[in-house]
Amino acid sequence: MTKIYIIILSIFIIPNGTDICDCAPLPNWKKATPKEFEYVENVFIGDVTFCDETKFQIKVCEVFKGNLKVGEIIKG
């Protein structure tokens, strides 16, 4: 019976993946956007052309900040 309590308790104690995002909370995104724009190196709109569990490719469509070029492929 003790093992069941430990399992149930560990489900509530072990953090899930929802707390790892450093994005602005939804109600505050308008305040955070100008600060984030100044902080980051590249700001662009792109199409995801490939994505699996470990890799992705994005084709740059529009650049707002940085040295990227339209049509450039970003791999990660």
N, C-alpha and C positions, 0 to 999 in steps of 0.2 A: 504494500500500500504506500510505503514511503517513496518508492520509485515513481509511482504515478504522480505524487505531489511534486516531486523534483522535476518531472517532465513538464507538468502544467506550469509550474513556476518559471522554468527556463524559457518557455514560450513567450511569457510576458516580459522577461528581463532581457533576453537577447534582442538587440536592435535589428529592425528590418531595414531594407534598402531605401526606404522613403526619406530618411533623414540625411542622406549624403549629398543632396543637391544644394548648391550654393546660389541658386537663382533667387531673385527677389520674391517675397510672398506676393500672391496675386493682388491684394488691395494696394500694395506699395510699389508696383512695377513702374509707375510713371515717375516716381521720385528717384528710383534706382537707375533708370535708363541713362540719364545724362552722365552720372558718375561712372557707370560701367563703360559707356562709350569712350570716355577719356582714359580709362584704365587699360582696355584691351588693345591689342596690336592690330587686329583685322576685324572689320565689320563688313559682312557681305550677305547676299541672298544667293542660295545655291540649290541645285537639284541633287538629291541622293541618287547616284547611279548604280551603286552596289553596296550591299550591307549583309554581313553575316555576324556570327557571334564574336568574332575577333577582329574583323577588318571592315573598313568602309571606304567609299569614294564619293566625293562631292564635286560636281561641276559648277564652277562659279558663274552666276548669271548677272549679278550687279554688285559693284564694289562701292561702299560708302567710306571706308577708311582702310589704309594699308597699301601694300605693294602688289596685291594680287591683280591678275588680268582676267577679263571676261573670257570664259572658255577654258580657263586653267582647271586642271584636275587636282584635287587635294586628296591625298591618301592618308589613312590613319588606322 
